[in-house]
């Protein structure tokens, strides 16, 4: 793909993410995106048929990116080294902070977060189901509880002054998720 195309699509994507942090999805217009991306509407329409298309592409791209990053993690290795999951996801976010920051700050991006969360929950269910000694219903409650907390902590971090790095937050969350509060007492 031509570098100009990549640069333009990235500008559109970042403009969309910024707008999503301040507007409801249904209030975002092509004109808003084009102005913020510093392109004309004709350029926008050469890549997307409308805002709905950028929403769908953005959701799918994030899910694909996260899924590709964790696809090759063997379940038995994840059980022994859960931080591998967190470190890979943190690296993705760090590599494109201009894009992820407004998305994570946005209360309005819940559909996007729901899609990403669903994919990650499925990976965890697949990875840990064979190692779990608890019933499926209890396991599902545990996974739902954990991911609700994870996304809440990451959103709080994005909305804070970030005194800790995302890697430090991820390490703490990894310990909490897989060792509980007692895991933090070891420090």
Secondary structure, DSSP 4 states (H G I P E B T S, - for coil): --HHHHHHHHHHHHHHHHHHTTS-GGG--HHHHHHHHT--HHHHHHH-SSHHHHHHHHHHHHHHHHHHHHTT--HHHHHH-THHHHHHHHHHHHHTHHHHHHHHH-GGGHHHHHHHHHHHHHHHHHHHHTT--S-HHHHHHHHHHHHHHHHHHHHHHHTS---S-HHHHHHHHHHHHHH-HHHHHT-
